[in-house]
């Protein structure tokens, strides 16, 4: 089973619908310059370096709160995401806090980001038919 299959299976949960976390991740990467690497760099610079390192690394994932992600991503990006998805910014940040650590962890199984950001963007595009 490939990385994309694992990711989709875990996030879609067999419900036949698209996971809110997966929808938000797709929108986040589409609206963030630099894809996954750019997003993680922004989170690092916003005081979440310890969490990001744990998600990319091979150990346990440290949690992040919705408030921490809201502050790190800023109101403009959260506004774009909430508009694109038709939900409020609080819902976006709550879903990201829940799913982003696992997404990053799954995309960096060897503890490295090299090449995985492009794979995620391509995979999410394929899942959404874009």
Secondary structure by P-SEA (a helix, b strand, c coil): ccaaaaaaaaaacccccccaaaaaaaaaaaaccccaaaaaaaaaaacaaaaaaaaacccbbbbbcaaaaaaaacaaaaaaaaaaacccaaaaaaaaaacaaaaaaaacccccccaaaaaaaaaaaaaacc
